[in-house]
Amino acid sequence: MKINKYPQKEIWPELVKRPIIKREEITEIIAEIFSKVKENGDQALIDLNKKFDKAEIKNINVSEEEIDNAKGVISSELKNAIQQAKENITKFHASQITKIEKIETTKGVICWRENRAIEKVGIYIPGGTAPLFSTVLMLAITAQLAGCKEIILCTPPDKNGNINPAILYTAQLCGVKKIFKTGGAQAIAAMTFGTESVPKVYKIFGPGNQFVVAAKDFAQKYNVAIDMPAGPSEVLIIADEKAIPEYCAADLLSQAEHGSDSQVIFISTDLRILNETIEELKKQIKELPRNEFAQQSLNNSHFILLNSVDEALEFSNLYAPEHLILAIENFENYIDKIQNAGSVFLGNYSCESAGDYASGTNHTLPTNGFAKNYSGVSLDSFVKKITFQNLSQEGLQNLGKTIEIMAEAEGLLAHKNAVSIRLK
């Protein structure tokens, strides 16, 4: 880990840099995978399952029998937890449904906007060392609330050709019926082009490793939208003298364990808190089964001592973290100073894991600095917004002259005539 005490602002741009990923080599691999899937469809997915996931399967479709079997494998305790999370996520995202409001901009001129669900959406769910069934909740619930007609789910099989039962159970609970055994870049390619089994979609959602991220970026070349550009997971914690080092260390490790390319940033205004948090990290990491991932992540991470919370927030806004935790006293006084963050956790008891699983907010968030210009997934992510206008005869008379003058000034006389012919 890298420790910086009172770094000058001139070097902040260096401190906010993420670990570099060599995109050129990845792009070549992605292009080849896309080409194979486009040409060979399901067979390419079967072959790539064997190559990348060591899974030999004959059919990429998940059967109803497999989904039913998953129900019996999941414990009642986990089912209850998933249900409570589902209720909270539904409640929060249902509140984002907006009413149509018609505005009379000029007398006789009525304008409004309506939502239309994106008809076909694809959800990618990682299923390797960390099968993210929680992401099924985050994306499928929101897609259902938005009214998407077709929801496609792709997730990689294990070596035996099976899908993690928690993923299958959660998908079924959320009304997802089309589930396919394919992961990585090939899954993104399948949803981009469509295959004999996997339908083509209009927008792709979900996290993944660097190959999945690069594949989503590549899919945009074929007029398929994605939820957001993304990179490895990250968290930034701001801690003052009232922070609890044990809690801070646990939150840092909760992100570091995602993978070796994840990054955590810890900023404190108190040297004692900084030192005690580092000591807590060393203790807690020994107890983690994924401690190798976490340690590699910590090697790319920064521990910074700054003069004030205001200065720490200035740094945070430059970094634009996926997750921002304010482990400080009187956090209410600083909320309006937060400019760039995916999701914010306030106070010592607001652990980042709450947002990952069950508080209700969405955990699909912008990373790699994209919180400067992207929002996390919400109901809006699954809809298009269409504007409408209705001009009465009186409305055109009131607005017509303005349109004519502006059209003529731009040299677009056909635009002007479309008004003039009506006014005559």
C-alpha positions as CSV (number, residue, x, y, z in Angstrom):
1,M,0.0,0.0,0.0
2,K,1.1,3.6,-0.7
3,I,1.0,6.1,2.2
4,N,1.0,9.8,1.4
5,K,1.0,12.5,4.2
6,Y,-0.2,15.9,3.2
7,P,0.5,15.5,-0.6
8,Q,0.7,18.7,-2.5
9,K,-2.2,19.3,-4.9
10,E,0.2,19.3,-7.8
11,I,0.6,15.5,-7.4
12,W,-3.1,14.7,-6.9
13,P,-3.6,13.9,-10.6
14,E,-1.1,11.1,-10.2
15,L,-2.7,9.8,-7.0
16,V,-6.2,9.5,-8.7
17,K,-4.9,7.4,-11.6
18,R,-6.3,3.9,-11.7
19,P,-4.2,0.8,-12.5
20,I,-3.5,0.7,-16.2
21,I,-5.1,-2.1,-18.3
22,K,-3.5,-2.9,-21.7
23,R,-6.5,-2.4,-23.9
24,E,-4.8,-3.0,-27.3
25,E,-4.2,-6.7,-26.6
26,I,-7.7,-7.2,-25.2
27,T,-9.4,-5.5,-28.1
28,E,-7.8,-8.0,-30.6
29,I,-9.1,-10.9,-28.5
30,I,-12.5,-9.3,-28.3
31,A,-12.7,-8.7,-32.0
32,E,-11.9,-12.4,-32.7
33,I,-14.5,-13.6,-30.2
34,F,-17.2,-11.4,-31.7
35,S,-16.3,-12.6,-35.2
36,K,-16.6,-16.3,-34.1
37,V,-20.0,-15.7,-32.4
38,K,-21.4,-13.8,-35.4
39,E,-20.4,-16.5,-37.8
40,N,-21.0,-19.7,-35.8
41,G,-23.7,-18.7,-33.3
42,D,-24.5,-21.3,-30.6
43,Q,-21.7,-23.5,-31.6
44,A,-19.2,-20.8,-31.0
45,L,-20.6,-20.3,-27.5
46,I,-20.3,-24.0,-26.8
47,D,-16.7,-24.1,-28.1
48,L,-15.8,-20.9,-26.1
49,N,-17.4,-22.4,-22.9
50,K,-15.0,-25.3,-23.2
51,K,-12.0,-23.0,-24.0
52,F,-12.5,-20.4,-21.2
53,D,-14.6,-22.1,-18.6
54,K,-13.6,-25.7,-19.1
55,A,-17.3,-26.6,-19.4
56,E,-18.5,-29.1,-21.9
57,I,-22.2,-28.6,-22.7
58,K,-24.4,-29.4,-25.6
59,N,-27.1,-26.9,-25.0
60,I,-26.6,-23.3,-23.8
61,N,-30.3,-22.9,-22.8
62,V,-31.1,-23.3,-19.1
63,S,-34.0,-25.7,-18.7
64,E,-37.0,-25.3,-16.5
65,E,-35.9,-28.4,-14.7
66,E,-32.6,-26.8,-13.8
67,I,-34.4,-23.8,-12.4
68,D,-36.8,-25.9,-10.4
69,N,-33.8,-27.9,-9.0
70,A,-32.2,-24.7,-7.9
71,K,-35.2,-23.9,-5.6
72,G,-34.5,-27.0,-3.7
73,V,-30.8,-26.3,-3.2
74,I,-31.2,-22.8,-1.8
75,S,-31.6,-22.6,2.0
76,S,-34.7,-21.0,3.5
77,E,-32.4,-18.5,5.2
78,L,-31.0,-17.3,1.9
79,K,-34.4,-17.3,0.3
80,N,-35.7,-15.0,3.0
81,A,-32.7,-12.7,2.7
82,I,-33.1,-12.5,-1.1
83,Q,-36.8,-11.7,-0.6
84,Q,-36.2,-8.9,1.8
85,A,-33.6,-7.4,-0.5
86,K,-36.0,-7.7,-3.4
87,E,-38.7,-5.8,-1.5
88,N,-36.3,-3.0,-0.6
89,I,-34.9,-2.7,-4.1
90,T,-38.4,-2.7,-5.6
91,K,-39.6,-0.1,-3.2
92,F,-36.7,2.3,-3.9
93,H,-36.8,1.9,-7.7
94,A,-40.7,2.1,-7.9
95,S,-40.4,5.5,-6.4
96,Q,-38.6,6.6,-9.5
97,I,-41.7,6.1,-11.7
98,T,-42.7,9.6,-12.9
99,K,-46.1,11.0,-13.9
100,I,-46.7,12.7,-17.2
101,E,-46.8,16.4,-16.9
102,K,-48.1,18.5,-19.8
103,I,-46.7,22.0,-20.1
104,E,-48.2,24.9,-22.0
105,T,-45.1,26.7,-23.2
106,T,-47.1,29.3,-25.2
107,K,-50.9,29.5,-25.3
108,G,-52.1,26.8,-27.6
109,V,-48.7,24.9,-27.5
110,I,-48.7,21.9,-25.3
111,C,-45.4,19.9,-24.7
112,W,-44.8,16.8,-22.6
113,R,-42.5,13.8,-22.2
114,E,-43.4,10.1,-21.8
115,N,-41.3,7.0,-20.9
116,R,-41.1,4.0,-23.2
117,A,-39.4,0.9,-22.0
118,I,-36.4,-0.5,-23.9
119,E,-38.1,-3.6,-25.4
120,K,-35.2,-6.0,-25.3
121,V,-32.4,-5.8,-22.6
122,G,-29.6,-8.1,-21.8
123,I,-28.2,-8.8,-18.3
124,Y,-24.8,-10.1,-17.8
125,I,-24.1,-11.8,-14.4
126,P,-20.6,-12.9,-13.4
127,G,-20.6,-16.4,-12.2
128,G,-16.9,-17.4,-11.5
129,T,-15.3,-16.9,-8.1
130,A,-18.1,-14.6,-7.0
131,P,-21.5,-15.5,-8.5
132,L,-23.3,-12.2,-8.2
133,F,-26.9,-13.2,-7.8
134,S,-27.4,-9.8,-6.1
135,T,-26.8,-8.2,-9.5
136,V,-29.8,-10.2,-10.8
137,L,-31.9,-8.3,-8.2
138,M,-30.5,-4.9,-9.1
139,L,-31.0,-5.3,-12.9
140,A,-34.0,-7.6,-13.3
141,I,-36.2,-5.8,-10.8
142,T,-35.5,-2.5,-12.4
143,A,-36.1,-3.8,-15.9
144,Q,-39.5,-5.3,-14.8
145,L,-40.6,-2.1,-13.2
146,A,-39.6,-0.2,-16.4
147,G,-41.8,-2.5,-18.4
148,C,-39.1,-4.2,-20.6
149,K,-40.8,-6.9,-22.7
150,E,-37.9,-9.2,-23.0
151,I,-35.1,-9.7,-20.4
152,I,-32.2,-12.0,-21.4
153,L,-29.7,-13.2,-18.8
154,C,-26.3,-14.7,-19.6
155,T,-24.0,-16.1,-17.0
156,P,-21.0,-18.6,-17.3
157,P,-21.4,-22.2,-16.4
158,D,-19.1,-24.1,-14.0
159,K,-16.8,-27.0,-15.1
160,N,-19.8,-29.3,-14.8
161,G,-21.9,-27.1,-17.1
162,N,-24.1,-25.9,-14.3
163,I,-25.2,-22.4,-13.3
164,N,-24.9,-21.3,-9.7
165,P,-28.3,-22.1,-8.1
166,A,-28.6,-18.8,-6.3
167,I,-28.4,-17.0,-9.7
168,L,-31.1,-19.3,-11.1
169,Y,-33.4,-18.9,-8.1
170,T,-33.1,-15.2,-8.0
171,A,-33.7,-14.9,-11.8
172,Q,-36.8,-17.0,-11.5
173,L,-38.0,-14.9,-8.5
174,C,-37.6,-11.7,-10.6
175,G,-39.5,-13.1,-13.6
176,V,-36.5,-13.8,-15.9
177,K,-37.3,-16.7,-18.1
178,K,-34.6,-16.7,-20.8
179,I,-31.3,-17.7,-19.2
180,F,-28.2,-18.9,-21.1
181,K,-25.0,-20.7,-20.2
182,T,-22.4,-18.4,-21.6
183,G,-20.0,-15.9,-20.0
184,G,-17.3,-13.5,-20.8
185,A,-16.9,-11.6,-24.0
186,Q,-18.8,-14.3,-25.9
187,A,-21.9,-13.7,-23.9
188,I,-21.8,-10.0,-24.8
189,A,-21.3,-10.9,-28.5
190,A,-24.2,-13.3,-28.4
191,M,-26.5,-10.5,-27.0
192,T,-25.1,-8.1,-29.6
193,F,-25.7,-10.2,-32.7
194,G,-28.2,-12.8,-31.5
195,T,-27.7,-16.6,-32.1
196,E,-30.0,-19.5,-32.7
197,S,-30.8,-19.5,-29.0
198,V,-29.9,-16.1,-27.6
199,P,-32.0,-13.2,-28.8
200,K,-30.4,-10.0,-29.9
201,V,-30.9,-7.1,-27.5
202,Y,-31.0,-3.3,-27.7
203,K,-29.0,-2.6,-24.5
204,I,-26.7,-4.6,-22.3
205,F,-26.3,-4.3,-18.5
206,G,-24.1,-5.7,-15.9
207,P,-20.5,-5.9,-14.4
208,G,-17.7,-8.1,-15.4
209,N,-13.9,-8.5,-15.7
210,Q,-11.8,-6.5,-18.1
211,F,-12.8,-8.7,-21.0
212,V,-16.5,-8.2,-20.4
213,V,-16.0,-4.4,-20.0
214,A,-14.0,-4.3,-23.3
215,A,-16.7,-6.4,-25.0
216,K,-19.5,-4.1,-23.9
217,D,-17.5,-1.2,-25.3
218,F,-17.0,-3.2,-28.6
219,A,-20.7,-3.9,-28.7
220,Q,-21.5,-0.2,-29.2
221,K,-19.9,-0.5,-32.7
222,Y,-22.9,-2.5,-33.6
223,N,-25.5,-0.1,-32.4
224,V,-26.1,-1.9,-29.1
225,A,-26.2,0.5,-26.1
226,I,-24.6,-0.3,-22.7
227,D,-25.4,0.8,-19.2
228,M,-22.2,2.7,-18.7
229,P,-18.4,2.4,-19.3
230,A,-16.9,0.6,-16.4
231,G,-13.7,-0.7,-14.8
232,P,-12.8,-2.6,-11.6
233,S,-14.6,-1.9,-8.4
234,E,-13.4,0.8,-6.1
235,V,-14.2,2.7,-2.8
236,L,-13.0,5.9,-1.3
237,I,-13.4,6.5,2.5
238,I,-13.0,9.8,4.2
239,A,-12.5,9.4,8.0
240,D,-12.1,12.0,10.7
241,E,-11.1,11.5,14.4
242,K,-14.6,10.0,15.1
243,A,-14.2,7.2,12.6
244,I,-13.9,3.6,13.8
245,P,-10.7,2.0,12.3
246,E,-12.2,-1.5,12.5
247,Y,-15.2,-0.5,10.4
248,C,-13.1,1.4,7.9
249,A,-10.7,-1.5,7.4
250,A,-13.6,-3.9,6.9
251,D,-15.1,-1.6,4.2
252,L,-11.8,-1.3,2.4
253,L,-11.4,-5.0,2.3
254,S,-15.0,-5.5,1.1
255,Q,-14.0,-3.9,-2.1
256,A,-10.4,-5.1,-2.3
257,E,-11.6,-8.7,-2.3
258,H,-13.4,-8.2,-5.6
259,G,-10.2,-8.7,-7.5
260,S,-6.5,-7.8,-7.9
261,D,-7.4,-4.9,-10.1
262,S,-9.8,-3.3,-7.7
263,Q,-8.7,-0.1,-5.9
264,V,-9.3,1.4,-2.5
265,I,-8.5,4.9,-1.3
266,F,-8.4,5.8,2.4
267,I,-8.3,9.5,3.4
268,S,-8.1,10.6,7.0
269,T,-7.7,14.0,8.7
270,D,-6.3,12.2,11.8
271,L,-2.9,10.4,11.9
272,R,-4.0,8.0,14.7
273,I,-7.1,6.9,12.7
274,L,-4.9,6.4,9.6
275,N,-2.4,4.3,11.4
276,E,-4.9,2.2,13.3
277,T,-6.9,1.5,10.1
278,I,-3.7,0.2,8.4
279,E,-3.1,-2.1,11.4
280,E,-6.7,-3.3,11.3
281,L,-6.3,-4.1,7.6
282,K,-3.3,-6.3,8.4
283,K,-5.3,-8.2,11.0
284,Q,-8.5,-8.6,9.1
285,I,-7.0,-9.6,5.8
286,K,-5.6,-12.8,7.3
287,E,-9.1,-14.1,8.0
288,L,-10.3,-13.6,4.4
289,P,-10.5,-16.6,2.0
290,R,-9.9,-14.2,-0.9
291,N,-7.0,-12.5,0.8
292,E,-4.7,-12.9,-2.2
293,F,-7.0,-10.8,-4.3
294,A,-7.4,-8.3,-1.5
295,Q,-3.6,-8.0,-0.9
296,Q,-2.9,-7.4,-4.6
297,S,-5.6,-4.7,-4.6
298,L,-4.1,-3.0,-1.6
299,N,-0.8,-2.9,-3.3
300,N,-2.4,-0.6,-5.9
301,S,-4.2,1.5,-3.3
302,H,-3.5,4.8,-1.5
303,F,-3.7,5.9,2.2
304,I,-3.6,9.6,2.4
305,L,-3.4,12.1,5.3
306,L,-5.0,15.5,4.6
307,N,-5.7,18.6,6.6
308,S,-9.5,18.8,6.6
309,V,-12.7,17.1,5.4
310,D,-13.2,19.9,2.9
311,E,-9.8,19.1,1.4
312,A,-10.6,15.4,1.4
313,L,-13.9,16.0,-0.5
314,E,-12.0,18.1,-3.0
315,F,-9.7,15.1,-3.6
316,S,-12.7,12.7,-3.8
317,N,-14.4,14.9,-6.4
318,L,-11.3,14.7,-8.5
319,Y,-11.1,10.9,-8.1
320,A,-14.9,10.4,-8.6
321,P,-15.2,7.1,-6.8
322,E,-17.7,4.4,-7.5
323,H,-18.5,4.2,-3.7
324,L,-17.8,7.0,-1.3
325,I,-18.0,6.5,2.5
326,L,-18.1,9.5,4.9
327,A,-17.0,8.1,8.2
328,I,-17.1,11.5,9.8
329,E,-19.0,13.5,12.4
330,N,-21.8,15.8,11.2
331,F,-21.8,14.3,7.7
332,E,-25.0,16.3,6.9
333,N,-22.9,19.4,6.6
334,Y,-20.9,18.0,3.7
335,I,-23.5,16.4,1.5
336,D,-23.8,19.4,-0.8
337,K,-20.1,19.4,-1.4
338,I,-20.1,15.9,-3.0
339,Q,-20.0,16.5,-6.7
340,N,-18.7,13.2,-8.2
341,A,-19.6,9.8,-6.8
342,G,-21.6,6.7,-7.8
343,S,-23.2,6.0,-4.4
344,V,-22.6,7.6,-1.0
345,F,-22.6,6.0,2.4
346,L,-23.0,8.3,5.4
347,G,-21.8,7.7,8.9
348,N,-20.0,4.8,10.7
349,Y,-22.9,2.3,10.4
350,S,-23.5,2.8,6.6
351,C,-21.4,0.0,5.3
352,E,-20.9,-0.2,1.6
353,S,-22.2,-3.8,1.7
354,A,-25.6,-2.5,2.5
355,G,-25.8,-0.8,-0.9
356,D,-24.3,-3.9,-2.6
357,Y,-27.1,-6.1,-1.3
358,A,-30.2,-4.9,0.4
359,S,-30.6,-1.2,1.4
360,G,-32.6,-0.6,-1.9
361,T,-30.2,1.5,-4.0
362,N,-28.6,0.1,-7.1
363,H,-25.1,-1.3,-6.9
364,T,-24.4,-1.1,-10.7
365,L,-22.4,2.1,-10.6
366,P,-19.9,4.1,-12.7
367,T,-16.2,3.3,-12.0
368,N,-12.8,4.4,-13.3
369,G,-13.7,8.1,-12.9
370,F,-16.9,7.9,-14.9
371,A,-18.9,9.1,-11.9
372,K,-18.0,12.6,-13.2
373,N,-20.4,12.1,-16.1
374,Y,-22.5,9.0,-15.6
375,S,-25.1,7.9,-13.0
376,G,-25.6,4.5,-11.5
377,V,-28.3,2.3,-13.0
378,S,-31.8,3.4,-12.2
379,L,-35.3,3.1,-13.7
380,D,-34.2,5.7,-16.3
381,S,-31.5,3.3,-17.5
382,F,-34.2,1.0,-18.9
383,V,-36.4,3.5,-20.6
384,K,-36.3,6.0,-23.5
385,K,-37.9,9.4,-23.0
386,I,-40.0,10.6,-26.0
387,T,-41.1,14.2,-26.2
388,F,-44.5,15.2,-27.7
389,Q,-46.0,18.5,-28.8
390,N,-49.4,19.5,-29.9
391,L,-50.0,22.9,-31.5
392,S,-53.6,24.2,-32.0
393,Q,-54.3,26.8,-34.7
394,E,-54.1,29.5,-32.1
395,G,-50.8,28.0,-30.9
396,L,-49.2,28.1,-34.3
397,Q,-50.4,31.7,-34.8
398,N,-48.8,32.7,-31.5
399,L,-45.5,30.9,-32.2
400,G,-45.3,31.0,-36.0
401,K,-43.6,34.3,-36.6
402,T,-40.8,33.3,-34.2
403,I,-40.2,30.1,-36.1
404,E,-40.2,31.8,-39.5
405,I,-37.7,34.4,-38.4
406,M,-35.3,31.8,-36.9
407,A,-35.6,29.4,-39.9
408,E,-34.9,32.2,-42.4
409,A,-31.9,33.4,-40.4
410,E,-30.5,29.8,-40.7
411,G,-31.2,29.8,-44.4
412,L,-33.6,26.9,-44.1
413,L,-36.5,28.2,-46.1
414,A,-38.4,24.9,-46.3
415,H,-38.5,25.0,-42.5
416,K,-40.0,28.5,-42.7
417,N,-42.5,27.5,-45.4
418,A,-43.8,24.6,-43.3
419,V,-45.1,27.3,-40.9
420,S,-46.0,30.0,-43.5
421,I,-48.2,27.6,-45.5
422,R,-50.2,26.9,-42.4
423,L,-50.5,30.6,-41.4
424,K,-51.8,31.5,-44.9
